[in-house]
Amino acid sequence: MATITKTLTITSSDVLTDSLNISLTKDVTVAGNVRLQQITTSNSAAAIAALTDDVGRSIVYMKNLDSTIDIKIFTDADDGDDAAADEQILDIKPGEFALIPWAGIQPLYVQADSGTPVLEFGMFAIA
């Protein structure tokens, strides 16, 4: 099985009275499905990680490749089977990224504020 390393670093010399320096690293074992792709979004919600993908618990990476348009990530929090993206969980600004541990129990949807910005999307099923 393959391994990926998640790394997070947050630093600042002026956001708090003391300097901020957080550095975390975690190796995880990839246990199956891996997907890395670029998705052209629109102002209609579209599934990007469906329960039918059969991946279960995963590390999900998302980056907004656009320079001006926000991309929103939703889930179907009420029952997961009516294809309604009804609970916004992320607002990824231009150039921003997110790395989240996804339980794989609710589908994920993507929707742009306008236009057709591109979302870089990675999903790594983990043990």
MOSULPE-V831958 format. One record per residue. N is the residue number from 1. RES is the residue in one letter. OMEGA is omega in radians with two decimals (* if undefined). Layout:
[[N/RES/OMEGA] [N/RES/OMEGA]]
This chain:
[[1/M/-3.13] [2/A/3.12] [3/T/2.95] [4/I/3.13] [5/T/3.06] [6/K/3.12] [7/T/3.09] [8/L/3.07] [9/T/3.07] [10/I/3.12] [11/T/3.03] [12/S/3.08] [13/S/-3.04] [14/D/-3.14] [15/V/3.08] [16/L/3.09] [17/T/3.03] [18/D/3.10] [19/S/-3.13] [20/L/3.14] [21/N/3.13] [22/I/3.11] [23/S/-3.11] [24/L/3.09] [25/T/3.13] [26/K/3.03] [27/D/3.08] [28/V/3.14] [29/T/3.07] [30/V/-2.97] [31/A/-3.11] [32/G/-3.02] [33/N/3.06] [34/V/3.12] [35/R/3.03] [36/L/-3.05] [37/Q/3.02] [38/Q/-3.07] [39/I/3.04] [40/T/-3.05] [41/T/3.05] [42/S/3.14] [43/N/2.98] [44/S/-3.13] [45/A/3.11] [46/A/-3.14] [47/A/3.06] [48/I/3.10] [49/A/-3.09] [50/A/3.09] [51/L/3.12] [52/T/3.09] [53/D/3.07] [54/D/3.14] [55/V/-3.11] [56/G/-3.10] [57/R/-3.06] [58/S/2.91] [59/I/-3.12] [60/V/3.11] [61/Y/3.11] [62/M/3.07] [63/K/3.07] [64/N/-3.11] [65/L/-3.12] [66/D/-3.14] [67/S/-3.09] [68/T/-2.98] [69/I/3.07] [70/D/3.02] [71/I/-3.13] [72/K/3.10] [73/I/-3.10] [74/F/2.93] [75/T/3.07] [76/D/-2.96] [77/A/-3.05] [78/D/3.12] [79/D/3.03] [80/G/-3.10] [81/D/-3.13] [82/D/3.09] [83/A/3.12] [84/A/3.09] [85/A/-2.95] [86/D/-3.11] [87/E/3.14] [88/Q/3.14] [89/I/3.14] [90/L/2.98] [91/D/-3.05] [92/I/-3.13] [93/K/3.13] [94/P/3.13] [95/G/3.14] [96/E/3.12] [97/F/3.09] [98/A/3.05] [99/L/-3.05] [100/I/2.95] [101/P/-3.08] [102/W/-3.10] [103/A/-3.14] [104/G/-3.12] [105/I/3.04] [106/Q/3.10] [107/P/3.05] [108/L/3.14] [109/Y/3.10] [110/V/3.09] [111/Q/3.11] [112/A/3.04] [113/D/3.14] [114/S/3.04] [115/G/-3.10] [116/T/3.11] [117/P/-3.10] [118/V/3.06] [119/L/2.97] [120/E/-2.99] [121/F/3.06] [122/G/3.09] [123/M/-3.07] [124/F/3.12] [125/A/-3.07] [126/I/-3.13] [127/A/*]]
